[in-house]
Amino acid sequence: MENQNQNNIDIKQLQETINYTLQELETFKEIGQKRSNIIYDQDDLSKKLATKNTEELAMYKKNSGHQNIDKKITQLEDILFRNFDIHETSIEILKAYIDEYFDRFIKLQKSLSIALKEIEKTLRQQSNAINSKGK
């Protein structure tokens, strides 16, 4: 009878651990939502900068015959440096995605480690109980 009670307690602990792990997995959505603002903001900024560059490049091509060399160089510098800003926003988006997945994997590793240790403990106890009955 005492063995049966212990088995029920072990199974209950195992169920609680599995439920905890499932709840942790549900929080993956929250991790994505935290990072999504960064991703959307940087993506929007990148699109705006690219649009501005396209407009300025078109203006440069249109006016290239009518301007002095210094003004042309200044326009090209603006376009070039804005391209660096566009690349920087792309890098920020990639970093946000990497951070999001890294956070998810850390949470997954933690919760699955707890669940697997609990499963291992329960199986060991069940095995010991079966072995002691056989003796």
C-alpha positions in Angstrom: 0.0 0.0 0.0 2.8 2.3 0.9 4.5 1.6 -2.4 1.3 2.4 -4.3 1.0 5.8 -2.5 4.7 6.6 -3.3 4.0 5.6 -7.0 1.0 7.9 -7.1 3.0 10.8 -5.6 5.8 10.2 -8.1 3.4 10.1 -11.0 1.7 13.3 -9.7 5.1 15.0 -9.5 5.9 13.9 -13.1 2.5 15.2 -14.3 3.2 18.6 -12.6 6.6 18.8 -14.2 5.2 18.0 -17.6 2.5 20.6 -17.2 5.2 23.2 -16.1 7.2 22.3 -19.3 4.1 22.8 -21.5 3.4 26.2 -19.8 7.0 27.3 -20.5 6.6 26.3 -24.1 3.5 28.5 -24.3 5.6 31.5 -23.3 7.5 31.2 -26.6 4.8 33.5 -28.1 5.6 36.2 -25.5 9.3 36.0 -26.5 8.4 36.5 -30.1 6.1 39.4 -29.3 8.9 41.2 -27.3 11.2 41.0 -30.3 8.6 41.7 -32.9 8.5 45.4 -32.1 12.2 45.7 -32.8 11.9 43.8 -36.0 8.9 45.8 -37.3 10.4 49.2 -36.3 13.8 48.4 -37.9 12.1 47.0 -41.0 9.9 50.1 -41.4 13.0 52.3 -40.9 14.9 50.3 -43.5 12.1 50.7 -46.0 11.9 54.4 -45.5 15.6 54.9 -45.9 15.6 52.8 -49.1 12.7 54.8 -50.5 14.6 58.0 -49.7 17.7 56.7 -51.4 15.7 55.7 -54.4 14.2 59.2 -54.7 17.6 60.9 -54.2 19.3 58.6 -56.7 16.5 59.4 -59.3 17.0 63.1 -58.5 20.8 62.8 -58.9 20.4 61.1 -62.3 17.9 63.8 -63.4 20.1 66.7 -62.3 23.5 65.2 -62.9 24.2 67.3 -65.9 23.1 70.6 -64.3 25.1 70.5 -61.0 28.7 71.2 -60.1 30.9 68.4 -59.0 30.8 69.2 -55.3 27.0 69.0 -55.2 27.1 65.7 -57.1 29.6 64.3 -54.6 27.5 65.4 -51.6 24.4 63.8 -53.1 26.3 60.5 -53.7 27.8 60.7 -50.2 24.3 61.0 -48.7 23.0 58.1 -50.7 26.1 56.0 -49.8 25.9 56.7 -46.0 22.2 56.1 -46.0 23.0 52.6 -47.4 25.1 52.0 -44.3 22.0 53.0 -42.2 19.9 50.5 -44.2 22.4 47.7 -43.6 22.6 48.6 -39.9 18.8 48.2 -39.6 19.0 44.9 -41.3 21.7 43.8 -38.8 19.4 44.9 -35.9 16.6 42.8 -37.4 18.9 39.8 -37.6 20.1 40.3 -34.0 16.5 40.5 -32.8 15.7 37.2 -34.5 18.8 35.6 -33.1 18.0 36.8 -29.6 14.4 35.6 -29.9 15.5 32.1 -30.9 18.3 32.0 -28.3 15.8 33.0 -25.6 13.5 30.3 -26.8 16.2 27.6 -26.8 17.4 28.6 -23.3 13.8 28.3 -22.0 13.3 25.0 -23.8 16.5 23.6 -22.5 15.7 24.6 -18.9 12.1 23.3 -18.9 13.0 20.0 -20.8 15.9 19.4 -18.5 13.6 19.6 -15.5 11.1 17.3 -17.1 13.6 14.8 -18.2 15.2 14.7 -14.7 11.8 14.1 -13.2 11.0 11.4 -15.7 14.4 9.7 -15.0 13.8 9.9 -11.2 10.3 8.4 -11.5 11.5 5.6 -13.8 14.4 4.8 -11.4 12.0 4.7 -8.5 9.6 2.5 -10.4 12.4 0.2 -11.5 13.6 -0.1 -7.9 10.1 -0.8 -6.7 9.7 -3.6 -9.3 13.1 -5.0 -8.4 12.3 -5.0 -4.7 9.0 -6.9 -5.3 10.9 -9.5 -7.3 13.3 -10.3 -4.4 
